[in-house]
């Protein structure tokens, strides 16, 4: 009789262990599962809006477009010549063509977000085409333009072969460059921390 009772106890213990593991398994299966982030998802760097349509670009998508590298710099109101270097980016005209195709009468509004402070600037069609005042690159005190035009307006993501310093410029900025010589433009036109461009047809 004692042996039978002993066997019953063993069976009871085994069943209890099996039931316990089964309960744990059921609880685990029903726990909310942590969502794994897709490391292949790239951050959107730029959005271009035309009418009701918008195109978005990651950094690699911008780099896959028609890019241009050239010299640039700007004249501040102090006065001083600053920002001189080799800049790389996508011509604004390329981005306009991709969104709005062949329109030729438009302005653009460029939006920025500097650490939560949002702002914007408007550029005329002439400015987008590079028709703006050029200043003396060796004499900052000369406040008179020495000529007009000859630069390309770009969305810049790199300076001197390095990606922009995000603490100073953000991921993208507006720059004005030329491939063959350094032409100095007004500092207020170089817009930093940009993330959105609106194309407004006139």
Protein Blocks (a to p, Z undefined) as FASTA:
>chain_A
ZZmmmmmmmmmmmmmmmmmmmmmmmmmmmpccdddddfkbccdfbdcdehjbccdddfkl
mmmmccdddddddddfkbccehiacdddddfklmmmmmnomafbdcddddddeehiacdd
dddfklmnopacdddfklmklmbdfbeehiacdddfbeehiacdfklnojbdcddddfkb
ccdddfklmcghiabdcdddZZ
